[in-house]
């Protein structure tokens, strides 16, 4: 198996949702807007590091965020490499796969985050529990991560305001309180504990025990994306709300 961090997190959250996504190979035709916005923002930062500039012709929220990054972070924070893939052996031929947003000059991990909330001490505290970064540290040997965190614009377009004027106002909205670089370090003991749990989860993945966790059904204030088919799923039926990948693909998470 090739196992991703997102797959492991879903397996821990709800094994039934994991089964539908990674075993049955179903993904919603319409993705979550927040995920699409995050992907666009990441693409613009990658463009910035490759070309030194950002295309803002779309006058989008993500373009305003990328310009804020260019102004407040890009000149003072050096990212040596962007979009680094890895696959790290777990047990036998099983591997953990993933993609790191970047590596800093000192070899530490760089992760780009966007948030709708203010970047408070509570937000920074919650980053301490980011399991994804534990996985990256285990796979790369690094023990430090730099989070670049950008708050999404909270202002709205005014009546009669042009797209250009609204975009300019979003850009002007940013200051150093709305986009920051945060440093988090983890210990060797924490990484060792992650590795032990990772090996146990790989063993559980092979049991085919995909039960539901109903606490996940309305997690994050929304319905699980698999709720329309979770109760009465028929593997022989085609569902127009979902795309299906090849079941024989070797990536299981």
C-alpha positions in Angstrom: 0.0 0.0 0.0 0.9 3.6 -0.6 -0.7 5.5 2.3 -1.2 9.3 2.4 -1.5 11.5 5.5 -5.0 12.6 4.5 -6.0 8.9 4.2 -4.7 8.1 7.7 -6.6 11.1 9.1 -9.8 10.0 7.5 -9.3 6.4 8.6 -9.0 7.7 12.2 -12.0 10.0 11.8 -14.4 7.5 10.2 -13.5 4.1 8.7 -16.7 4.0 6.6 -15.8 7.3 4.9 -12.3 5.9 4.4 -13.7 2.8 2.8 -15.9 4.8 0.4 -13.1 7.1 -0.6 -10.0 4.9 -0.7 -11.3 1.4 -1.1 -14.3 2.0 -3.3 -12.5 5.0 -5.0 -15.3 7.5 -4.8 -14.8 11.2 -4.8 -17.5 13.9 -4.9 -17.9 15.5 -8.3 -18.3 18.9 -6.7 -15.4 19.6 -4.2 -15.6 21.7 -1.1 -15.1 25.4 -1.9 -12.6 25.9 1.0 -10.4 23.1 -0.5 -10.5 24.6 -3.9 -9.6 28.0 -2.6 -6.7 26.5 -0.6 -5.4 24.8 -3.7 -5.5 28.0 -5.7 -3.6 29.9 -3.0 -0.9 27.2 -2.9 -0.6 27.3 -6.7 -0.1 31.1 -6.6 2.7 30.7 -4.0 4.4 28.1 -6.1 4.2 30.5 -9.0 5.7 33.2 -6.9 8.7 31.1 -5.9 9.3 29.9 -9.4 8.9 33.2 -11.2 9.2 35.9 -8.6 5.7 37.2 -9.3 2.0 36.4 -9.1 -0.6 36.6 -11.8 -3.5 38.7 -10.3 -5.5 39.1 -13.4 -8.4 37.1 -11.9 -8.8 39.7 -9.2 -9.6 36.8 -6.8 -9.4 36.5 -3.0 -6.5 34.1 -3.5 -4.6 36.6 -5.6 -5.0 39.2 -2.8 -3.7 36.6 -0.3 -0.7 35.8 -2.6 0.1 39.5 -2.9 0.0 39.8 0.9 2.4 36.9 1.1 4.7 38.6 -1.5 4.7 41.8 0.6 5.1 40.5 4.1 6.8 37.1 3.9 8.5 36.5 0.6 11.3 39.2 1.1 12.3 38.0 4.6 11.6 34.3 4.6 13.7 32.1 2.2 12.2 28.9 0.9 14.9 26.8 -0.8 12.7 24.2 -2.5 9.0 24.0 -3.2 6.5 21.1 -3.6 8.7 18.2 -2.3 7.3 14.7 -2.7 8.4 11.8 -0.5 7.6 8.1 0.1 8.9 6.6 3.3 8.9 2.9 4.1 6.6 1.9 7.0 6.4 -1.9 7.1 7.6 -4.2 4.3 6.5 -2.7 1.0 4.0 -0.3 2.6 5.0 3.4 2.2 3.8 6.7 3.6 3.5 9.2 0.7 3.0 12.9 0.8 4.0 16.3 -0.5 5.6 19.1 1.5 4.9 22.7 0.5 8.6 23.6 0.8 11.9 23.3 2.6 13.6 26.3 4.3 17.3 27.1 3.9 18.1 25.3 7.1 16.3 22.1 6.0 13.2 22.6 8.1 9.7 22.1 6.7 7.6 24.9 5.3 3.8 24.6 5.3 1.5 27.2 3.9 -1.8 27.6 5.8 -4.9 29.8 5.1 -7.6 30.4 7.7 -10.9 32.2 8.0 -10.2 32.9 11.6 -7.9 35.5 13.2 -4.3 34.3 13.8 -4.4 34.3 17.6 -2.4 32.6 20.3 -5.1 29.9 20.3 -4.6 29.3 16.6 -0.9 28.9 17.1 -1.5 26.6 20.1 -3.8 24.4 17.9 -1.0 24.0 15.4 0.9 22.0 18.0 -1.6 19.1 17.4 -1.2 19.0 13.6 -0.7 15.3 12.9 0.2 16.0 9.3 3.4 17.7 10.3 4.4 14.9 12.6 4.2 12.6 9.5 6.3 15.0 7.5 8.9 15.2 10.3 9.0 11.4 10.6 9.5 11.0 6.8 12.1 13.7 6.4 14.0 13.7 9.7 13.3 17.3 10.4 12.1 18.4 13.8 11.0 22.0 13.0 8.3 23.4 10.8 7.7 27.0 9.7 4.0 27.7 9.1 3.2 30.7 6.9 -0.4 31.5 7.9 -2.6 33.9 5.8 -6.0 35.0 7.0 -8.6 35.0 4.2 -10.1 38.5 3.5 -13.3 39.0 5.6 -14.5 42.1 3.9 -17.2 42.0 1.3 -17.9 43.8 -2.0 -19.9 47.0 -1.5 -22.9 47.8 -3.6 -21.8 49.4 -6.8 -18.2 48.7 -6.2 -16.1 47.4 -9.2 -14.2 44.2 -9.1 -10.9 46.1 -9.4 -11.8 48.5 -6.5 -12.9 45.6 -4.3 -9.6 43.7 -5.1 -7.6 46.8 -4.3 -9.4 47.1 -1.0 -8.7 43.4 -0.2 -5.0 44.0 -0.8 -5.0 47.1 1.4 -6.9 45.2 4.1 -3.7 43.2 4.9 -1.2 44.1 7.6 1.2 42.1 9.7 -1.5 40.8 12.0 -3.2 39.0 9.2 -0.3 37.1 7.7 2.4 35.6 9.8 5.3 33.0 10.1 5.0 30.7 13.0 7.7 28.2 14.2 6.8 24.8 15.7 9.3 22.2 17.0 8.6 18.6 18.0 10.7 16.1 20.0 12.3 12.8 19.0 10.0 11.1 21.6 6.9 12.6 19.9 8.1 11.3 16.5 8.8 7.9 17.9 5.3 7.8 19.3 3.9 8.8 15.9 5.8 5.9 14.3 4.5 3.3 16.7 0.9 4.5 16.1 1.5 4.6 12.3 2.6 1.0 12.3 -0.5 -0.1 14.3 -2.8 1.8 11.9 -1.2 0.1 8.9 -2.1 -3.3 10.6 -5.6 -2.1 11.2 -6.0 -1.0 7.6 -5.6 -4.6 6.5 -8.4 -5.9 8.7 -11.2 -4.5 6.4 -13.1 -3.4 9.5 -14.7 -0.3 8.1 -17.3 0.8 10.7 -19.0 4.2 11.0 -18.1 6.9 13.4 -21.4 8.9 13.6 -19.6 11.7 15.4 -17.9 12.5 12.1 -21.3 12.8 10.2 -21.6 16.5 11.0 -18.0 17.4 11.8 -16.8 20.9 11.1 -20.4 22.1 11.0 -21.3 20.4 7.7 -22.5 17.0 6.6 -20.0 14.3 5.6 -19.5 14.4 1.9 -20.4 10.6 1.8 -23.7 11.0 3.7 -25.8 10.6 0.5 -24.6 7.0 0.0 -23.2 5.9 3.4 -26.3 4.0 4.7 -27.4 2.2 1.5 -24.2 2.0 -0.6 -24.4 -0.5 -3.5 -21.0 -1.2 -5.1 -22.7 -2.3 -8.3 -24.4 1.1 -8.7 -23.1 4.2 -10.4 -23.7 7.4 -8.5 -23.8 10.7 -10.5 -22.6 12.7 -7.4 -19.3 10.8 -7.4 -16.4 9.9 -9.6 -14.9 6.5 -9.3 -11.2 5.8 -9.7 -9.7 2.4 -10.6 -10.0 0.0 -7.7 -6.8 -1.7 -8.7 -4.7 1.4 -8.2 -2.1 0.8 -5.6 -2.7 3.9 -3.5 -5.0 2.9 -0.6 -4.9 6.1 1.4 
